[in-house]
């Protein structure tokens, strides 16, 4: 296992993310259940497409720790919105650190880059070197490589008291990606819809009143793990 030094976990700024994977329900019906929820969820942002390049070590430490259900888990990704291919104007580097059910997210803006079939590790390292990110993040990234590309559409909702957010993800697709030039021949489209209930740690005592009113089954789920298992079942 590679030794990667992340900032200390900040429990005070952490939040919960409760996930519900819904395989057999029309999108409109899922959205309707959110809108009629007693917490009075309403739309807070227009739907948009999210693209992620997940990064992992050569030994796939992030993937393996998640599959093993370890209490301390890490994730690294580059995220951007709208078009998947072309010039990425506002890419964001994100590190997610989880302790049990609580999670922290640390984000940094990267310089723009072109994402296409010629994207490879050499180009990624150039982006890292030319971006204004802290030394610890740079040292971590030097030990990682592209592991998975995914894309989905996200809808955003907020409860009337603003204590709880719900995101609704559909049109999920996963692509193989590696350190060399990529042609994205391997692709998997997932028909599931993923609902995530998100809230700060201080609201955990009342959260069951919200989650129990959602007619969905709480599920352990990671888009990164799901994509890797679908595309590389022998990993």
N, C-alpha and C positions, 0 to 999 in steps of 0.2 A: 504494500500500500504506500502511495506517495504521501509525504508529509506536506500538507497545505495549510498555511497559517492565515486564518480569517480573523476579523475583529471579534472581540468577546461578544457573546450573545447578550442582547439588551432586552430583558424581560419586560421592562416598563413600556417599551415602544413596540412590543410584539402584538400580533393579532392571531385570531383563529380563522381557519378556512375549512368549513365543513362542505364536503362534496357529495353530490348525488348524481350517479350515472343512470341515465334513463334510456333504455334501448328500444322500447316499443310504445312510443307515444308521439303523436303529431306535435310539431313545434308549436302550432297555434294553441293546442290544448295545454301544453306546458306553460306557455306565456299567460294564458288565461288563469291558471291556478296561482301564478305569482301575483297577478293584478287583483284577484279577489281575496288575497290573504288579509287577515285582520290587521296586520301591521301597516296596511295601506302602502304597498310598494308602488312607486311610479317611475317612469323613465327619466333618467338624469343625463343621458348622453346618447348621441346617435349611434346606431350599430356601425361597427368597423371591423375590418379584417386585421388579424394579428399574425405576424410571422416570427418564428423563433428558430435560431440556430443554437442547439444545446451543445455544450462543451463538456468533455469528460477526460479523465486521465487515460493513458495507454492501458491501464489495468481495469478501467471502467469502475473506479471506486465509487463514484456518485450513484451509478446505476445499482451496483451490488449492495451498497448500504441501504438503499431504498427498498430493494426486493427483500433483503434480510430483515427489514422492519426495525433497524437500529434507531435508538432514541435520538441520537444526534445525526442529522443528515444535511447535506449540502447540495447545491445546484448552481450551475453557472450557465448563462445564456445571453445571446445578443438578440434584442427584440426591436422590431419596427412595425409600422402600420401601413395599410393600403396595399399597393402593388407588391407582389412577391419578388419579381425580377426587375432589374433596372437600377437606377441610382437611388440609394437609400440615403435620404437627406438627414434624417434625425434618428440614427440608431442609438439604442440605449443598452449598455452593459449592465446586467443584473446578477447579483449574487443573492441566493436565497439560503437562509440558514434556519433549520428547524430543530427545536428541542421538544420532543413529544408532539403534541398537537399545536404548539405555539410556533409562530414563524416570524422572522425578520427579513426585510428585503433592503439591500443596499444597491443604489443605482448611480451610474455615471454616464454622461453623454460621450459618445464616440464621434470621431470625425466622419463625414459622409464617405461612402464607398460604393462601388458598383458590385451588385450581386447578380451573378450570371453563371453560366456553365464553366467559366474559367476560374471561379472562386476556389481558392485553395489555401493551404496553411501559410504559404509564403505571403500571400496578399493579406491574410488575417494578421500576421505578425507585423506587417507594415502599418496596418490600421492601429494596432496596439501601440506601436512605437511613436506614432504621430498624434496620439490622443492624449488629452490632459487627464490622466488618471493617477491615483496614488501608487507609490512604489509597491506596497503589499499586493495590490490588485494586479499590477504588471507582472510581479514574480509568480503569482498564481497562474495567470494566463499562459506564461511561458511553459507551464507544465501540462497544459490541456490541449485538446484537439477537437475539431468538429465531430460530433457523433450522430446528430439527428437534425433534420429540418421538419418543422410542422407549420400548419396554417389553419386558422379557423375564424369563424365570424362570431363576434361577441356583442351581446346586448347588456345594457347596464340599468340597474334599478336601485332605488333607495327607499328605505322605510320612512314613514311620515315623521318619526322622531329623529331621523338621520343617524341612528345608532347602528343600523344594519344595512349592508349592501348585498345585492345579489347580482351575479353575472351569469349569463345564459349563453353557452357556447355550442354552436352547431357547425355543420359543414367541415368537420375535422378531416384533415389529410396529413399523411406522414410520408417523408421522403428519405431515402438513404443519402448520406453525405459523408465525405471523408476528407482526408488531408490533401488529396490530389484533385485535379480537375474533375468536375462532377457533371454527369449527364442526366441524373435523376430518373433513370430507367425504373428503379424500384419505387413504387408508390402504393400506398394503401389508403383507401378512403373509408372512414369509420362513420356509420350512420347514427351512432349514439349522440345524445345531447347531454351536456354536462352542466349541472347547476351548482354554483358555489355560493355559499352563505359566508360573508366575511364580516368580522366585527372585532373591536378592540378587546383586550383581555378583561377590562373592567366591566364589560357587559356579559361575561360568561354566565353569571348567575341567572340572568333572565333569558338567555339564548334558547334554552329548551322550549320556552313558550312560543318562540318563533319557529324553530326547526320542526317541532311536533305538529305544527299546522300545515307544513308542506307535505303533500301526499306522495312523497318519494322516499325511497330507501337510502339511508345514509351509507356511503360506500367509500372505502379507501381507494383513492385513485390518483395517478400521476400521469399526465400526458406524455412526459418523457419516457417513463417505464412502459406505458402502453404501446407507444410507438416502437420502441426498441424490441419489445416482445413480438409485435406483429410483423416487423420487417426482418428481425433476426431471432427466430424462435430458439436457436441453439445457444444464444448468449447466456 
